Amino acid sequence: MNNLVPTSPPRLPMPAGFHDPAVWRLLTDTLYPNAQTADSIIAALTYCKARGLDILRRPINIVSTWNSTLGKNTESFWLSINEIEITAARSGQWAGMDEPKWGPDITETFRGRRKTREGWRDSEIEITFPEFCSVTVHRLVGGMPRAFSEPVFWREAYGRAGGGSSLPNDMWTKRPRGQLHKVAKAASLRAAFPEEGDYAAEEMEDQATTELVPPPAPSPADNWRPPFPAGADTQGKQGVEGQDAGPPQQSEENVDRETGEVGPRDIDRGETEEPRVWCMRLLDFIRAETELEAVDEWVKANQAHITALSNEAPKLHTQLEAAINRHHMAIIERKEAEQGEQASEQEPPNEREQA
Protein backbone atom coordinates (compact mmCIF):
# COMPACT_ATOMS: atom_id res chain seq x y z
CA MET A 1 0.00 0.00 0.00
CA ASN A 2 1.36 3.44 -0.93
CA ASN A 3 1.87 5.82 1.94
CA LEU A 4 0.56 9.38 1.88
CA VAL A 5 3.69 11.52 1.67
CA PRO A 6 4.07 15.30 1.33
CA THR A 7 4.51 16.53 -2.27
CA SER A 8 4.34 20.32 -1.85
CA PRO A 9 7.16 22.64 -0.72
CA PRO A 10 7.03 24.40 2.68
CA ARG A 11 5.15 27.69 2.89
CA LEU A 12 8.27 29.62 3.99
CA PRO A 13 11.79 29.07 2.57
CA MET A 14 13.91 26.87 4.82
CA PRO A 15 16.75 28.95 6.33
CA ALA A 16 20.40 28.01 6.04
CA GLY A 17 21.50 25.70 8.83
CA PHE A 18 18.14 23.93 9.12
CA HIS A 19 18.65 20.41 7.82
CA ASP A 20 15.28 18.65 8.09
CA PRO A 21 12.84 19.69 5.31
CA ALA A 22 10.02 17.50 6.67
CA VAL A 23 10.15 19.12 10.12
CA TRP A 24 10.41 22.58 8.59
CA ARG A 25 7.32 21.94 6.48
CA LEU A 26 5.46 20.74 9.58
CA LEU A 27 6.45 23.89 11.47
CA THR A 28 5.54 26.35 8.71
CA ASP A 29 2.42 24.74 7.26
CA THR A 30 0.79 22.94 10.19
CA LEU A 31 1.98 24.11 13.60
CA TYR A 32 2.48 27.80 12.81
CA PRO A 33 0.48 28.60 9.64
CA ASN A 34 0.11 32.24 10.73
CA ALA A 35 3.84 32.92 11.17
CA GLN A 36 4.82 35.59 8.67
CA THR A 37 8.59 35.03 8.61
CA ALA A 38 11.07 32.21 8.98
CA ASP A 39 12.80 34.30 11.69
CA SER A 40 9.78 34.04 13.99
CA ILE A 41 9.78 30.24 13.74
CA ILE A 42 13.54 30.08 14.37
CA ALA A 43 13.01 32.31 17.42
CA ALA A 44 10.29 29.91 18.63
CA LEU A 45 12.70 27.00 18.20
CA THR A 46 15.35 28.86 20.20
CA TYR A 47 12.88 29.58 23.02
CA CYS A 48 11.74 25.96 23.19
CA LYS A 49 15.33 24.69 23.18
CA ALA A 50 16.23 27.02 26.05
CA ARG A 51 13.19 25.83 28.03
CA GLY A 52 13.69 22.18 27.16
CA LEU A 53 10.34 22.01 25.33
CA ASP A 54 9.34 19.96 22.30
CA ILE A 55 8.16 22.50 19.72
CA LEU A 56 6.24 19.78 17.86
CA ARG A 57 3.80 19.72 20.78
CA ARG A 58 3.13 23.42 20.11
CA PRO A 59 3.88 24.68 23.65
CA ILE A 60 3.78 28.30 22.46
CA ASN A 61 1.83 30.25 19.86
CA ILE A 62 3.28 32.72 17.37
CA VAL A 63 0.77 35.56 17.27
CA SER A 64 0.72 38.49 14.88
CA THR A 65 -0.80 41.63 16.43
CA TRP A 66 -1.29 45.12 15.09
CA ASN A 67 1.19 47.57 16.64
CA SER A 68 -0.39 51.01 16.40
CA THR A 69 2.90 52.74 17.33
CA LEU A 70 4.85 51.10 14.52
CA GLY A 71 1.88 51.04 12.17
CA LYS A 72 2.42 47.40 11.23
CA ASN A 73 1.89 43.83 12.41
CA THR A 74 4.50 42.45 14.81
CA GLU A 75 4.95 38.90 16.03
CA SER A 76 5.31 37.68 19.60
CA PHE A 77 5.06 34.48 21.67
CA TRP A 78 2.09 33.53 23.83
CA LEU A 79 2.17 30.45 26.03
CA SER A 80 -0.24 27.62 25.31
CA ILE A 81 -2.08 25.73 28.03
CA ASN A 82 0.24 22.83 27.16
CA GLU A 83 3.30 24.84 28.20
CA ILE A 84 1.76 25.73 31.57
CA GLU A 85 0.83 22.09 32.20
CA ILE A 86 4.34 20.92 31.28
CA THR A 87 5.93 23.44 33.62
CA ALA A 88 3.64 22.38 36.48
CA ALA A 89 4.33 18.69 35.85
CA ARG A 90 8.10 19.29 35.86
CA SER A 91 7.88 20.70 39.35
CA GLY A 92 7.19 17.17 40.60
CA GLN A 93 4.39 18.55 42.78
CA TRP A 94 1.42 18.44 40.42
CA ALA A 95 -1.02 15.91 41.90
CA GLY A 96 -3.78 16.01 39.31
CA MET A 97 -6.74 18.03 38.10
CA ASP A 98 -10.49 17.56 38.63
CA GLU A 99 -13.21 17.70 36.01
CA PRO A 100 -14.55 21.21 35.34
CA LYS A 101 -17.50 22.62 37.25
CA TRP A 102 -19.84 24.72 35.15
CA GLY A 103 -22.16 27.57 35.98
CA PRO A 104 -25.69 27.77 34.56
CA ASP A 105 -26.08 28.28 30.83
CA ILE A 106 -26.83 31.79 29.60
CA THR A 107 -28.13 32.71 26.15
CA GLU A 108 -27.22 36.18 24.96
CA THR A 109 -27.30 38.08 21.66
CA PHE A 110 -24.12 39.97 20.73
CA ARG A 111 -24.04 42.77 18.17
CA GLY A 112 -21.11 44.58 16.61
CA ARG A 113 -18.82 44.79 13.58
CA ARG A 114 -16.81 41.84 12.32
CA LYS A 115 -13.94 41.74 9.85
CA THR A 116 -14.70 39.76 6.67
CA ARG A 117 -13.00 39.43 3.28
CA GLU A 118 -15.34 42.15 1.99
CA GLY A 119 -14.49 44.55 4.82
CA TRP A 120 -16.13 45.39 8.15
CA ARG A 121 -19.74 44.25 8.40
CA ASP A 122 -22.44 44.61 11.05
CA SER A 123 -23.06 41.26 12.69
CA GLU A 124 -25.43 39.74 15.22
CA ILE A 125 -25.11 36.32 16.82
CA GLU A 126 -26.84 34.43 19.62
CA ILE A 127 -24.59 32.28 21.81
CA THR A 128 -25.35 29.96 24.71
CA PHE A 129 -22.46 29.83 27.16
CA PRO A 130 -21.82 28.77 30.79
CA GLU A 131 -21.76 31.62 33.28
CA PHE A 132 -18.47 30.40 34.72
CA CYS A 133 -16.07 27.46 34.81
CA SER A 134 -13.97 26.28 37.74
CA VAL A 135 -11.21 23.66 37.61
CA THR A 136 -9.52 22.36 40.75
CA VAL A 137 -5.77 21.71 40.52
CA HIS A 138 -4.01 19.69 43.21
CA ARG A 139 -0.45 20.42 44.32
CA LEU A 140 1.67 18.59 46.86
CA VAL A 141 2.49 20.96 49.72
CA GLY A 142 4.61 19.42 52.43
CA GLY A 143 3.93 16.04 50.87
CA MET A 144 0.16 16.47 51.10
CA PRO A 145 -2.19 17.34 48.19
CA ARG A 146 -3.79 20.78 48.42
CA ALA A 147 -6.58 22.06 46.18
CA PHE A 148 -6.41 25.30 44.18
CA SER A 149 -9.23 26.68 42.03
CA GLU A 150 -9.93 30.00 40.34
CA PRO A 151 -13.46 30.44 38.92
CA VAL A 152 -13.42 32.20 35.55
CA PHE A 153 -16.51 33.96 34.21
CA TRP A 154 -17.28 33.73 30.49
CA ARG A 155 -18.22 37.40 30.02
CA GLU A 156 -14.93 38.51 31.59
CA ALA A 157 -12.75 36.03 29.68
CA TYR A 158 -14.07 35.69 26.14
CA GLY A 159 -11.96 36.87 23.22
CA ARG A 160 -13.35 39.71 21.11
CA ALA A 161 -13.43 39.82 17.32
CA GLY A 162 -11.17 42.90 17.25
CA GLY A 163 -11.54 46.43 15.97
CA GLY A 164 -13.21 47.56 19.19
CA SER A 165 -16.07 45.08 18.71
CA SER A 166 -17.75 43.30 21.63
CA LEU A 167 -18.58 40.32 19.41
CA PRO A 168 -16.93 37.04 20.47
CA ASN A 169 -14.25 35.90 18.04
CA ASP A 170 -14.83 32.77 15.98
CA MET A 171 -13.14 30.31 18.35
CA TRP A 172 -15.19 31.55 21.32
CA THR A 173 -18.32 31.46 19.15
CA LYS A 174 -17.75 27.88 18.00
CA ARG A 175 -16.35 26.54 21.30
CA PRO A 176 -17.83 28.63 24.13
CA ARG A 177 -17.28 25.85 26.68
CA GLY A 178 -13.97 24.54 25.36
CA GLN A 179 -12.28 27.95 25.32
CA LEU A 180 -13.55 28.84 28.80
CA HIS A 181 -12.36 25.45 30.08
CA LYS A 182 -8.81 26.18 28.85
CA VAL A 183 -8.79 29.59 30.53
CA ALA A 184 -10.07 28.08 33.79
CA LYS A 185 -7.37 25.39 33.72
CA ALA A 186 -4.68 27.99 33.12
CA ALA A 187 -5.96 30.21 35.94
CA SER A 188 -6.00 27.38 38.47
CA LEU A 189 -2.57 26.13 37.40
CA ARG A 190 -1.16 29.61 37.92
CA ALA A 191 -2.84 29.78 41.34
CA ALA A 192 -1.30 26.44 42.31
CA PHE A 193 2.11 27.22 40.79
CA PRO A 194 2.46 31.01 40.97
CA GLU A 195 6.25 30.86 40.67
CA GLU A 196 6.25 28.69 37.55
CA GLY A 197 4.18 30.22 34.77
CA ASP A 198 2.94 33.24 32.84
CA TYR A 199 -0.47 33.95 31.37
CA ALA A 200 -1.76 31.55 28.71
CA ALA A 201 -2.73 32.76 25.26
CA GLU A 202 -6.44 32.39 26.00
CA GLU A 203 -6.07 34.55 29.12
CA MET A 204 -4.35 37.26 27.07
CA GLU A 205 -7.16 37.58 24.55
CA ASP A 206 -9.28 40.16 26.33
CA GLN A 207 -6.21 42.30 27.05
CA ALA A 208 -5.04 42.35 23.44
CA THR A 209 -8.08 42.33 21.21
CA THR A 210 -8.08 46.08 20.63
CA GLU A 211 -4.61 45.76 19.08
CA LEU A 212 -5.17 42.57 17.11
CA VAL A 213 -6.32 44.30 13.93
CA PRO A 214 -6.28 47.95 12.85
CA PRO A 215 -9.43 49.86 13.81
CA PRO A 216 -12.12 49.79 11.10
CA ALA A 217 -11.77 52.34 8.35
CA PRO A 218 -14.83 53.87 6.70
CA SER A 219 -16.35 51.64 4.02
CA PRO A 220 -15.65 51.24 1.09
CA ALA A 221 -12.06 52.43 1.68
CA ASP A 222 -11.46 49.54 4.10
CA ASN A 223 -9.51 46.92 2.17
CA TRP A 224 -7.46 45.34 4.95
CA ARG A 225 -6.55 41.66 4.49
CA PRO A 226 -4.88 39.15 6.82
CA PRO A 227 -1.09 39.40 6.33
CA PHE A 228 0.74 36.72 4.37
CA PRO A 229 4.25 36.51 2.93
CA ALA A 230 4.72 38.37 -0.31
CA GLY A 231 3.58 36.34 -3.29
CA ALA A 232 1.59 33.84 -1.23
CA ASP A 233 -1.70 32.59 -2.63
CA THR A 234 -4.12 33.20 0.19
CA GLN A 235 -6.61 30.80 -1.30
CA GLY A 236 -4.24 27.89 -0.67
CA LYS A 237 -4.86 26.55 -4.21
CA GLN A 238 -2.58 24.10 -5.95
CA GLY A 239 -0.65 25.26 -9.03
CA VAL A 240 -0.77 23.52 -12.37
CA GLU A 241 2.36 21.56 -11.47
CA GLY A 242 0.78 20.23 -8.28
CA GLN A 243 2.88 22.55 -6.09
CA ASP A 244 1.34 24.37 -3.17
CA ALA A 245 1.31 28.03 -4.21
CA GLY A 246 0.71 29.32 -0.70
CA PRO A 247 -0.68 28.62 2.78
CA PRO A 248 -4.20 27.36 3.43
CA GLN A 249 -6.70 30.19 3.56
CA GLN A 250 -6.70 31.65 7.07
CA SER A 251 -9.89 33.65 7.48
CA GLU A 252 -11.33 34.70 10.81
CA GLU A 253 -13.57 31.64 10.62
CA ASN A 254 -10.52 29.36 10.42
CA VAL A 255 -8.04 30.88 12.87
CA ASP A 256 -8.20 32.32 16.35
CA ARG A 257 -6.13 35.42 15.59
CA GLU A 258 -5.61 36.05 19.32
CA THR A 259 -4.02 32.65 20.05
CA GLY A 260 -2.75 31.59 16.65
CA GLU A 261 -4.70 28.35 16.92
CA VAL A 262 -6.06 26.82 13.73
CA GLY A 263 -9.50 25.47 14.47
CA PRO A 264 -11.17 22.52 12.71
CA ARG A 265 -12.75 23.67 9.47
CA ASP A 266 -13.78 22.64 5.98
CA ILE A 267 -10.60 22.45 3.87
CA ASP A 268 -11.64 23.42 0.37
CA ARG A 269 -10.13 21.55 -2.58
CA GLY A 270 -8.69 23.60 -5.41
CA GLU A 271 -10.03 22.88 -8.89
CA THR A 272 -6.71 21.36 -9.99
CA GLU A 273 -5.67 19.91 -6.64
CA GLU A 274 -4.86 16.23 -6.64
CA PRO A 275 -6.88 14.17 -4.11
CA ARG A 276 -3.65 12.89 -2.50
CA VAL A 277 -2.42 16.44 -1.90
CA TRP A 278 -5.73 17.40 -0.27
CA CYS A 279 -5.51 14.30 1.96
CA MET A 280 -2.02 15.32 3.08
CA ARG A 281 -3.23 18.83 3.92
CA LEU A 282 -6.04 17.38 6.03
CA LEU A 283 -3.72 14.89 7.74
CA ASP A 284 -1.20 17.61 8.55
CA PHE A 285 -3.80 19.38 10.66
CA ILE A 286 -5.21 16.18 12.18
CA ARG A 287 -1.77 14.88 13.19
CA ALA A 288 -1.05 18.14 15.02
CA GLU A 289 -4.01 17.52 17.36
CA THR A 290 -3.54 15.82 20.70
CA GLU A 291 -7.21 15.42 21.67
CA LEU A 292 -9.70 12.95 20.16
CA GLU A 293 -12.44 15.58 20.18
CA ALA A 294 -10.40 17.90 17.96
CA VAL A 295 -9.61 15.09 15.51
CA ASP A 296 -13.30 14.22 15.27
CA GLU A 297 -14.14 17.88 14.63
CA TRP A 298 -11.73 17.97 11.66
CA VAL A 299 -13.32 14.80 10.25
CA LYS A 300 -16.84 16.14 10.76
CA ALA A 301 -15.98 19.47 9.11
CA ASN A 302 -14.59 17.65 6.05
CA GLN A 303 -17.03 14.74 5.90
CA ALA A 304 -18.50 15.84 2.56
CA HIS A 305 -15.06 15.80 0.91
CA ILE A 306 -14.17 12.48 2.55
CA THR A 307 -17.41 10.89 1.31
CA ALA A 308 -16.82 12.21 -2.20
CA LEU A 309 -13.31 10.76 -2.07
CA SER A 310 -14.75 7.27 -1.48
CA ASN A 311 -16.31 7.44 -4.95
CA GLU A 312 -13.53 9.33 -6.70
CA ALA A 313 -10.55 7.45 -5.28
CA PRO A 314 -11.67 4.53 -3.08
CA LYS A 315 -8.13 3.22 -2.44
CA LEU A 316 -6.97 6.66 -1.30
CA HIS A 317 -10.12 6.97 0.84
CA THR A 318 -9.20 3.72 2.60
CA GLN A 319 -5.65 4.96 3.22
CA LEU A 320 -6.96 8.26 4.60
CA GLU A 321 -9.33 6.56 7.04
CA ALA A 322 -6.55 4.20 8.13
CA ALA A 323 -4.21 7.15 8.78
CA ILE A 324 -6.88 8.92 10.84
CA ASN A 325 -7.57 5.75 12.84
CA ARG A 326 -3.83 5.31 13.52
CA HIS A 327 -3.70 8.83 14.93
CA HIS A 328 -6.76 8.06 17.06
CA MET A 329 -4.96 5.03 18.51
CA ALA A 330 -1.76 7.02 19.08
CA ILE A 331 -3.68 9.59 21.14
CA ILE A 332 -5.41 6.85 23.17
CA GLU A 333 -2.12 5.01 23.81
CA ARG A 334 -0.37 8.23 24.85
CA LYS A 335 -3.15 9.13 27.30
CA GLU A 336 -3.15 5.61 28.78
CA ALA A 337 0.62 5.80 29.22
CA GLU A 338 0.35 9.20 30.92
CA GLN A 339 -2.38 7.93 33.25
CA GLY A 340 -0.22 4.94 34.11
CA GLU A 341 2.74 7.19 34.91
CA GLN A 342 0.59 9.44 37.10
CA ALA A 343 -0.83 6.45 38.99
CA SER A 344 2.68 5.11 39.53
CA GLU A 345 3.91 8.47 40.82
CA GLN A 346 1.00 8.76 43.28
CA GLU A 347 1.46 5.21 44.61
CA PRO A 348 3.22 5.12 48.01
CA PRO A 349 6.89 3.99 47.78
CA ASN A 350 6.38 0.89 49.95
CA GLU A 351 3.52 -0.35 47.76
CA ARG A 352 5.62 0.13 44.61
CA GLU A 353 8.42 -1.93 46.20
CA GLN A 354 5.98 -4.74 47.09
CA ALA A 355 4.63 -4.74 43.55
N, C-alpha and C positions, 0 to 999 in steps of 0.2 A: 504494500500500500504506500502511495506517495505521501510524504509529509507536507504539511502546509508550511512553506518557508517564505520569508520576506523577499519581495522582488523590487521594491521601490527604494530610492535613496533616502537618507535621513532629511528631515525638514531643514535643519541648519547644518552648514558645512562642518565637518569634524576638524577640530583644531589640531595643530601640530603637537605631537607628544602623546596624543590619545590613540591607543593602539587596538581598540576593540570596536569595530564598526557596529556589531550587533547591539552591544550595550549602549553605544552612542545613539543609535536609532531609537532604542527603547526610552532613553532619557528625553530625547527631543520630541518624539512623536506621541508617546503614550503617557509618561509620567509628568512631563512638564510641557504640554502643548501650547501653553500661553507664554512661555519664555520667549522674549524677543531677540535675545542675543546668545551666542555661544558662551560669552564671558559670564553671564548670569548662571548658567548651568555649571561651569567650571568652579565658580565661587561656591555654589551649593555643594559640589563634590568636596571642596576644600573644607567647608564647615563640617560636613558629615564625617570626614576623615579625622578632623581635630576632636570631634565629640565621640568618635568610635561608633558611628551610626551607619547602618546599611542604607544607602540612598535608594536602593531598589524597593525598599519598603515605604518610600515617600514620607520620611519623618518630618519634612518641612515643605512648605509651599512657596513657590516663586510667584509673587503677586505684583502686577503692574498697576500703579496708582497714579492718578493725575496730580502733578505737583504744580500748584498755581503760582508759586514763586518763580520756578524755572520755566513755566509755560510748556511743559512737556510731560510725558509719562516716564516715570522712574520705577525701577524694580527693587524689591526688598524681600526678605525672608520672613515668613510667619510660621510659627510652630504648628504642627498638626497634633491632633489628640494622641496619635501614635507616639510622637516624640515624648510627650508628657508621661504617658504610661510606661515607656521604656525607662525614662529617668527614674520614675518611682520604683519600678521593679529592680533596678540596679542598686537601689539603696539597701536591698535585703530586708526591708521592713514593711513592704507592702503585703498585707494579709488578706487581700481580696476586695471584692466590690459587690454590693447587693443589686438586685433588680431595681429599675427606676420606679419611683412613686409619682403618680400623675395627679394633677389637679383636675377639676371638672372641665369638660369641654365648653368652649365658648365659640359662637359663630358671629363673625363680624365682617362688615363690608368695608373695604379699603378703596380709596379713590386718590388718584394722583396722575403724574405723567411718567411714562415709561419709555426708555430708549428702544427704538426698533431700527430695522434697516432703512426704513423710509423717513426716519427722524423721530422727534419726540411726539408722542401721542397720548391723549387723555385715556386713562384706563380705569376700570372698576372691576374688582374681584371679591368674591365672598370666600372666606377661609374659615374652616373649623379647626381650632387649635386648643391644646390643653392650657389651662391658666398658668400652671407651673410644672416643673419637674424637679425631683430631688433624688440624688443618688448618694448612697452611703458608702464611703471608702474606709477600709479598716487598715490601721497602721499599728505595728508592734511598738509599744512604748514601755520600756523597762521589761521587755519580754512578754507583755500582755497586749492583746489586740484592743485598740481603742477606735471608736467610730467617729467619723467626720462627715458632715453633710452640709451643703450649701444650696438651699432652694433657689432656683432661677426662674423668673417669671417671663413668659413668652413675649409680652408686650415690651419689656425692657431689654430683651436680648436679640430680637429678630433683626436680620440684616435688611437694610433698605435697598431699593432699586437704584439709588444714586440720583444725582442732579437735584438734591433737595427734596426728593419725593418721600412720602411716608409709606408708599407701597412696599410690601415685602418683595425681596428679590426672588428669582425663579427657584432657587434651591429651597428657600424657606416656604415658598408657595407649594412646591411639589412634596416636600418632606417636613411638614410643620412639627411633627413629633420627633423624627430622626435628628433634625438639626438641633432642636432644644435638648434632646438627650445628650448629644455630644458636648454642648456647652455646660450642661449640668455635671457631666463626668469631669470635665476639665476644671470646673470651679471647686468641686469636692477634692480632686487630687491636689490642687494648689493649697487648699485648706489643710490637708493632711501632710503635705510636703512643701511648706512655704519656702524652704531654703533651696529647693531643687529646680523649680520651673518658672517659666514666664507665661504670659497669656497665650492661649491657643488662638488659631486663626478665627474660629467661629466667635470667640469672645471679643475679637478686635473689630468685628464687622460694624457694630453700631457706632464705634468711635471714628471709623474711617470712611463711611459711606459718602460723606459730603465731598471727599476728595477723590473718589474712585473714578469719576468721569467729569469732564468739564461741565459747568452749569449749562442748561439748555439755552441755545441761541434762538432768536425769533425765527419761526418758520416763514418762508421756505429756505432761508439762508443756512439753516442747520444741516450740514452734510457730514457730520462726524461719523467715523467708522472705527470699529475695534482695530487696534494697531497690529500689523503683521510685518514680518521682514520684507524689505523691498523686493518686488517681483513675485511675491507669493500669490498663489491662486487661492483666494479665500473661500472658494466654493469646494476646495478639496477634490477637484475632478482629476481624473487620470488623463494624461496626454496620449497622443496617438501611438506613441511607442510603448505604452503601458507603464510609463514612469509617473510617479506621484508629483504633480506640478506644484503642490503646496500642502499646508496643513489642513486637517478636517475643519469644516466650517465651525467657528466658535461664536455663535450668537448668544445673546443673554439667556435664551432658553436652554442652551447646552452647557454653559459654564457658570459657576459661581464666581463672579469677577472679584469678590471680596476674599475668597479663600484660594482661588486657583483650581478648585476641584472641578473635574469634568464629570458631570452627572450622566446617568444612563439616558440614552436618547435614540431616536431613529437615525441610523447612519444611512444617508441617501447614497444610492449607487449612481455614478456618472454614466452617461449614455454609452461611453466606450470602455467602461471599466470592466476588466475581466472578473468573473465570479470569484476566482481564487484570491485576487487582490482584495476584493471586498471582504472576503472571509478573514484574511489576515488583519485587516483594519479592525474588524469586530473583535477578533481574538486578542489583539494588542490591548484593547480596553478591558476586556473580560479578565485577562491574565494579570492585570494590575490590581484587581479587586481582591480583598482579603476576607470578605463577608459573603456568605451564600445569598443573602437577600439582595445585595447589589448585583451579583451575577445574574440572578433571576430577573431583575429589573432590566438589565441589558437585553436578555433574551426576549422578554415580553415586549420591549420597545421595538425590537427588530423581527418579531414573529412573522409579519407579512413577507418580508424579504426571505426569511429562512424557509417558509412554506413554499414560496415561488422557486427557491433553489432546489427543492426536492423534485420538482418537475423538470427544471432546466438542466441540472447537473446532479443526478441522484447520488453518484459516487462521492462527489465533493460534499454533498449534504450529509452523507453518512460520516465522512471524516470530520466535518465541523461539529456535529453532535458528539462524536467521540472525544474530540478535543475539549469541548465544554464539560463533558462528564468527567474527564480526567482532572480538570481544574476543580470541579466540585469535590472530588475525592481528595485532592491535595489539601483543600481547605479543611475538610472534615478531619483528615489525619493530623494536620498541624494542630487543630484545636484539641483533639484528643491527647496529643503529646503534651501540649501545654497544661491541660488539666491534670495529666498524670504527674508532671513535674511539680505543679502547685500542691497536689495532694501529698507528694513525697516530702516537700519542704515543710509542710505543716504537721507532718507526723512526728511525734516525740522521738528523740534519738534512741531511747531504749527499745521502742517498738520496732524501729528500723533495723536495729542490730539483731533482734529476735527473728525478724523476717528473713 
